[in-house]
Amino acid sequence: MTRLLILNHIHNAKQSLQSSRVRSALTMLGVTIGVASVTAILALGSGAGRVINDQINMLGGNIAVIRPGVTVNPINNITQPQNNQGYATSSLSKSDLEKLKKIKHIDLVAPLMTLGGTITADSPAPANTKILATTPELAGISNLKLREGQFLGSEINENSAVVGQQLSINLFGTESSIGSKMTIHGQTFIVVGVLKPLNNPINYNSIDFDNSVIINYSMGEKLYKNNAQIQQINVRSDSINNLDQVVKDINTVLLKNHDGEKDFSILVGDQISQPTNQLFFSIAGVTAAIAAISLFVGGIGIMNIMLVTVAERTREIGIRKALGASNTDILYQFLIESLAISVVGGIVGYIVGYAVAFIVSEFLVFSPVINWQVALTAMTISIVMGTVFGLYPAIRAARSDPIDSLNRHN
């Protein structure tokens, strides 16, 4: 009996929506825009995360990343984006670096120190060019391949530099720039290696290696008169099976070296794959704001249209109650209509959201991810909106007096 009653409510909701298609479509619009925005955010975020996660897995899955500061909630990463390279004072030090090298089962350790400054060569360097000071171990940890020449090492001159292929073209007009000279902070560097193109500025190092110059860590310290900051330390364990123990040992060593202060974060696996691309954060921030506003406006629209519907169908409510319909029956009838509006709007929003995500991805270096979590989130938002904003009109309809309802439209 209950099942037949619910099916009848669904049938009535369908008829109600079809009888006023334009009004129903306009009411759904707010829900559609909100759900589409949320879907686009999640799809693009998952896509950016997958790119980095795939990189970690390809490197063996035995990498840990140490960054200054404590990791914040992923939601805050979207609403309050932070650039991992932007710490004014890093809590990581050269002393940390030396102590990490002594930990058992650690294979390689490489610091990342990004420097500011202008690069002078045959042509000016683009504004987004990164100057990275590190050690030879970075090539092994991040699997950096050379197009020609060699990477940094103790056997070569301290004033040597490795450049990305695109930066080589920008600075010297050629992919083969071995032996070319550039000036950074008044210091002359000689190109000894050109990296193979990666064509992927999104990685767990937050460095676009195609457009970067890499110099020795010791030279980075000299250029900044030993005041340069370590923004990240990459660690590779000798086996993925030993990674958990390595992380525990790193935490113990750093806590001791920092006088018990937990002012660092150790990230592994999916934690490393949190999107760090600034363009993604810009897109996420804008779409999150649109989503919040649209969902609220859409919810108000649902409540408004349902109150109008209740007022228009006052006599119908009185007749149903006179024929034996309970308050619960009336409540379900209008609540299901509200849910129908929000769910249909949510389905359309889910489709539109993915369409937007795929369009935006044409300008990015990663594709959105289609998974059940995004669909579940979109449907959950739709159901919650339909329930929350449709509940008051449904309760108002259920509590109406049948005699007053019949007399009001006589």
Secondary structure, 3 states (H helix, E strand, C coil): CHHHHHHHHHHHHHHHHHHCHHHHHHHHHHHHHHHHHHHHHHHHHHHHHHHHHHHHHHCCCCEEEEEECCCCCHHHHHHCCCCCCCCCCCCCCHHHHHHHCCCCCEEEEEEEEEECCCEECCCCCCCCCEEEEECCHHHHHHCCCEEEECCCCCCCCCCEEEECHHHHHHHHCCCCCCCCEEEECCEEEEEEEEECCCCCCCCCCCCCHHHEEEEEHHHHHHHCCCCCCCCEEEEEECCHHHHHHHHHHHHHHHHHHCCCCCCEEEEEHHHCCCCCCHHHHHHHHHHHHHHHHHHHHHHHHHHHHHHHHHHHCHHHHHHHHHCCCCHHHHHHHHHHHHHHHHHHHHHHHHHHHHHHHHHHHCCCCCCCCCCHHHHHHHHHHHHHHHHHHHHHHHHHHHCCCHHHHHHHCC
